[in-house]
């Protein structure tokens, strides 16, 4: 059993083991840890380009997907420097908040996670229901950035891109 796997198994969320396994499989090291109570996002911290989470503080497994989105849309050469609260200088073109949201939606779709789990009521600073609505009707904020970053493919003129299916999970 991987380090921290026993904490994942004890989680109340059936999504947590799936999310953790997915993130580790695509190359975002994700492990359980005891974190301080003052994390920017309760129970989740980016550390050296990976994720640590504290099951006792985590609001939803989907919060891991969102933070992983920040890691995934950051160029490989910058990923290891990510940590703590992401600052403006850590966010590069096509690697910001809106792209992380679009990436987390693609990951949730890949996992079969429902929108109300991804955009849970305690997340996104009160904008969860608006985001869920937009994505449910095919309005995808951030997808243009994913295309520019080489993660998604544009469709032919007048058609949608292949999104939410991504070409790759991590930006080169």
C-alpha positions as a printed NumPy array, in Angstrom:
array([[  0.   ,   0.   ,   0.   ],
       [  1.397,   3.416,  -0.993],
       [  2.262,   5.864,   1.75 ],
       [ -0.926,   7.668,   2.701],
       [ -3.168,   5.135,   0.95 ],
       [ -4.705,   4.137,   4.288],
       [ -5.888,   7.737,   4.758],
       [ -7.452,   7.717,   1.315],
       [ -9.233,   4.465,   2.052],
       [-10.699,   6.002,   5.227],
       [-12.1  ,   9.019,   3.383],
       [-15.838,   9.579,   3.344],
       [-15.65 ,  10.49 ,  -0.359],
       [-15.848,   7.619,  -2.828],
       [-14.138,   9.938,  -5.331],
       [-10.948,  10.497,  -3.347],
       [ -9.235,   7.155,  -4.154],
       [-10.179,   7.53 ,  -7.843],
       [ -8.845,  11.086,  -8.   ],
       [ -5.606,  10.24 ,  -6.188],
       [ -4.975,   7.178,  -8.378],
       [ -5.664,   9.19 , -11.534],
       [ -3.358,  12.052, -10.544],
       [ -0.53 ,   9.728,  -9.58 ],
       [ -0.998,   7.781, -12.842],
       [ -0.654,  10.916, -14.999],
       [  2.454,  12.077, -13.157],
       [  1.186,  14.483, -10.496],
       [  2.511,  13.049,  -7.25 ],
       [ -0.389,  13.133,  -4.799],
       [ -0.185,  11.933,  -1.223],
       [ -1.929,  12.23 ,   2.119],
       [ -0.224,  14.367,   4.762],
       [ -1.003,  16.386,   7.852],
       [ -1.327,  19.988,   6.721],
       [ -1.642,  23.23 ,   8.653],
       [ -5.116,  24.696,   8.997],
       [ -4.159,  27.832,   7.055],
       [ -3.87 ,  26.286,   3.565],
       [ -5.211,  28.527,   0.799],
       [ -7.65 ,  25.759,  -0.157],
       [ -8.666,  23.735,   2.927],
       [ -6.862,  20.413,   3.074],
       [ -4.845,  20.815,  -0.144],
       [ -1.378,  22.177,  -0.769],
       [  0.816,  22.272,  -3.834],
       [  4.34 ,  21.294,  -2.865],
       [  7.298,  21.072,  -5.271],
       [  4.952,  20.529,  -8.199],
       [  2.974,  17.766,  -6.465],
       [ -0.059,  17.68 ,  -4.189],
       [ -0.474,  16.952,  -0.536],
       [ -3.88 ,  16.634,   1.048],
       [ -5.263,  16.295,   4.553],
       [ -8.408,  14.149,   4.613],
       [ -9.525,  15.74 ,   7.889],
       [ -9.679,  19.195,   6.231],
       [-10.474,  18.415,   2.595],
       [-13.846,  19.84 ,   1.505],
       [-14.184,  17.671,  -1.62 ],
       [-12.046,  15.309,  -3.674],
       [-12.642,  17.591,  -6.643],
       [-10.542,  20.275,  -4.927],
       [ -7.569,  18.028,  -5.673],
       [ -8.53 ,  18.069,  -9.356],
       [ -8.642,  21.851,  -9.374],
       [ -5.239,  22.25 ,  -7.733],
       [ -3.851,  19.526, -10.004],
       [ -5.154,  21.611, -12.894],
       [ -2.8  ,  24.411, -11.863],
       [  0.104,  21.973, -11.927],
       [ -0.962,  20.403, -15.23 ],
       [ -1.28 ,  23.686, -17.139],
       [  2.096,  24.93 , -15.913],
       [  4.966,  24.209, -18.313],
       [  7.081,  21.24 , -17.267],
       [ 10.141,  23.456, -16.735],
       [  8.282,  25.474, -14.071],
       [  6.264,  22.74 , -12.323],
       [  8.783,  21.767,  -9.626],
       [  8.875,  25.379,  -8.414],
       [  5.149,  25.465,  -7.681],
       [  4.222,  25.494,  -4.044],
       [  1.901,  26.971,  -1.449],
       [ -0.355,  29.724,  -2.685],
       [  0.143,  30.286,  -6.378],
       [  1.328,  33.795,  -7.049],
       [  0.978,  35.821, -10.24 ],
       [  4.568,  35.153, -11.283],
       [  3.934,  31.396, -11.111],
       [  1.055,  31.659, -13.594],
       [  2.261,  31.84 , -17.176],
       [  0.226,  32.536, -20.317],
       [ -2.446,  29.871, -20.753],
       [ -1.62 ,  28.533, -17.29 ],
       [ -3.952,  30.446, -14.995],
       [ -7.141,  29.967, -13.027],
       [ -9.513,  29.608, -15.968],
       [ -7.321,  26.95 , -17.609],
       [ -7.097,  25.055, -14.294],
       [-10.902,  25.06 , -14.133],
       [-11.185,  23.809, -17.716],
       [ -8.559,  21.125, -17.018],
       [-10.373,  19.968, -13.867],
       [-13.618,  19.682, -15.836],
       [-11.891,  17.514, -18.454],
       [-10.422,  15.337, -15.692],
       [-13.8  ,  15.041, -13.955],
       [-15.435,  14.016, -17.24 ],
       [-12.702,  11.428, -17.765],
       [-13.393,  10.011, -14.291],
       [-17.185,  10.17 , -14.654],
       [-17.504,  12.668, -11.796],
       [-20.792,  14.609, -11.807],
       [-20.768,  18.388, -12.124],
       [-22.241,  18.927,  -8.657],
       [-19.283,  17.022,  -7.187],
       [-16.716,  18.955,  -9.236],
       [-18.321,  22.338,  -8.622],
       [-19.379,  21.689,  -5.037],
       [-21.265,  24.436,  -3.125],
       [-18.312,  25.271,  -0.855],
       [-15.927,  25.919,  -3.732],
       [-15.096,  28.529,  -6.318],
       [-15.835,  31.517,  -4.078],
       [-19.576,  31.313,  -4.551],
       [-19.376,  30.768,  -8.315],
       [-19.765,  26.984,  -8.343],
       [-23.348,  26.955,  -9.609],
       [-22.522,  29.416, -12.415],
       [-19.56 ,  27.314, -13.487],
       [-21.614,  24.115, -13.357],
       [-24.296,  25.729, -15.511],
       [-21.803,  27.021, -18.088],
       [-20.066,  23.675, -18.44 ],
       [-23.396,  21.806, -18.539],
       [-24.545,  23.819, -21.573],
       [-21.23 ,  23.547, -23.428],
       [-19.773,  26.938, -22.545],
       [-16.197,  26.075, -21.606],
       [-14.229,  28.939, -20.049],
       [-10.522,  28.238, -20.377],
       [-10.62 ,  25.794, -23.262],
       [ -8.924,  28.286, -25.604],
       [ -5.973,  28.408, -23.181],
       [ -5.806,  24.603, -23.122],
       [ -5.692,  24.603, -26.924],
       [ -2.929,  27.241, -26.939],
       [ -0.99 ,  25.198, -24.362],
       [ -1.184,  22.099, -26.568],
       [ -3.475,  20.15 , -24.242],
       [ -6.619,  20.217, -26.385],
       [ -7.21 ,  20.215, -30.109],
       [ -9.263,  22.834, -31.924],
       [-12.045,  21.585, -34.132],
       [-12.534,  22.447, -37.792],
       [-13.988,  25.884, -38.462],
       [-17.545,  26.062, -37.176],
       [-17.269,  22.966, -34.98 ],
       [-16.295,  22.299, -31.419],
       [-12.87 ,  21.111, -30.412],
       [-12.291,  17.614, -29.105],
       [-12.624,  19.058, -25.597],
       [-13.265,  17.806, -22.923],
       [-11.06 ,  15.019, -24.248],
       [ -7.476,  16.196, -23.911],
       [ -4.513,  15.324, -26.114],
       [ -2.34 ,  14.957, -23.022],
       [ -2.819,  15.617, -19.314],
       [  0.364,  17.581, -18.597],
       [  1.702,  20.565, -20.462],
       [  5.131,  20.112, -22.055]])
